Amino acid sequence: MINLFSDFNKLNVLVIGDVMIDAYYFGKVDRISPEAPVPIVSVQNRENRLGGAANVALNIQALGATPILCAVIGNDEDGKLFNQLLEKQQLSNEGIITSTDRITTVKTRIIGNNHQVLRVDSETDKPLNNSDNQLFIKQIESLIKSKKVDAVIFEDYDKGTITQEVIDSIVSLCNINNIPTTVDPKKRNFLSYKNVSLFKPNLKELKEGLNIEINPRNIIEVSEAVDLLNKSLNNTLNFITLSENGVFIKDDKESHHLAAHYRNIADVSGAGDTVISVASLCLALNQPPKMIAEISNLAGGLVCEKVGVVPIDKDQLLSEAISKLV
């Protein structure tokens, strides 16, 4: 296990997707507004963090690997702030394109007494226009051809950065070059990710994507849903996160259902980002499906113990993996 975690440091991972700023207002709540039946949060601290696909990049970085983030942001003040946050985290902006046709996504969370009271989103979800789309594809292709890339992650938040053309072009290029591709999908492009190496929807996304009901406690139902999914997608591995019911992973030879570890859940925000990050690194190092699922399952639970969107702590994850998996 120690050798595996050490080998993470040798990997370069391209992260493609919708980036955003996660803005936080932290404070105390001790009264209700006289203007409306809503709590008053007395702000004590403000913070801006990298979110969305950028949080995946932070997780990759925290695990010791080198992320290369590819995304499109707006030509606005929030876009400038986003680039400043990248620089602060020592992340490269070589895959970032600025567009005059978009705004930079900002999700503002109001946290009162360590609980989220409200979220305010400023965003666009329209697909990239044709010129931005072609520029984005060329930029990603150039990075793949010019650098050692060990895995490519599609982190899709349905904000329009990932189009059908982006998916088709990059998955095809990666398959030709034997670069594993992993996907954290959302609804719009759910059935567009064909022939990828690992596809990781959560239960809600799986149900919506297939338009069926699934009982997560009935693993036969989950397995049958994965088979139905793969008739359309033909992916090598399908990895389903089932919240309190654990995770399920399946390829054409084996399947595994792993129970969730007991956690003191504080905030589930960002757990999916951590899971796809860990799974991608394990896949890049040719780990078997069960090991991919076990380590990712541990990681997702650990970040849920923290308030807000935060990357995984590598040392803490390694310690837990040694104690619970070895």
Helices and strands as residue ranges (DSSP letters): H 2-7, G 8-10, E 12-17, E 19-32, E 39-52, H 53-62, E 66-74, H 77-88, E 95-99, E 106-112, E 115-122, H 130-146, E 151-155, H 164-176, E 181-184, G 190-192, E 198-199, H 203-210, H 219-233, E 237-241, G 243-245, E 247-250, E 255-258, H 271-284, H 289-303, H 314-325
